[in-house]
């Protein structure tokens, strides 16, 4: 019986891996000769609000001019987005798309979830405070960004105060965290990038579709991505939860786009379409 269960697990894993293998990184996710390379620096922050520690990274494009306010994009689970050899490779994508003038000159802030000590787990997704920061439906995390980390960033960089120039994104619990930040503070974050969003009952996120339907429409633009082979467990079904979000956003007339695929709970699909996702999300700015 045990061997039979192992066989089922392996067969399922292989099938899921095959689905993810459909998604490949395109040319805008690859380094190109002649494209100026932005800088990435790593930092550490002790939050007064949470009384914990976190690592964060700052990307500054080569085209940044201190005399001109830059756009801001905040990524949760920053370690996964900043990695030049990972699924998303955000610094490379921004280098290419800013050079092509398909994105505004943007400072990117990559924030890791908080941990109770500076002895971070090797797997940063296992940081102690991740669920309590990302999956709850309140504005505490957004407040930490707006009152602590972003003001620290603004000490050195000229960042626009226009909410249309502020975006926020993440994957899984980081995606619902990004949505919550914009939902609670649309006057600050007007753009949301949601990869394999956990709109399930980890900390009540399954309530968002009904909350969206019953509240006045907010000035938020949203890009969503998910796959039919996403998670299905005690917290809920991720694919169905994202479909519920799509239905609610459509009902209220939000400007949104939902890119549907067959991938699993991974960054493969989201990474493969990241350049196009960002171009769509920021089109209201670049088209001006």
Buried (B, 14 or more C-beta within 10 A) or exposed (E): EEEEEEEEEEEEEEEBEEBBEEBEBBEBBEEEEEBEEBEBEEBEBEBEBBEBBBBBBBBBBEBBEEEEBBBBBBBBBBBBBBBEEEBBBBBBBBBBBBBEEBBBBBBBBBBBBBBEEEEBEEEBBEBBBBBBBBBBBEBEBBBBBBEBBBEBBEEEBEBBEEBBBBBBBBBBBBBBBBBBBBBBBBEBBBBBBBBBBBBBBBBBBBEBBEEBEEEEEBEBBBBBBBBBBBBEEEBBBBBBBBBBBBBBBEEBEBBBBBBBBBBBBBBBBBBBBBBBBBBBBBEEBBEE
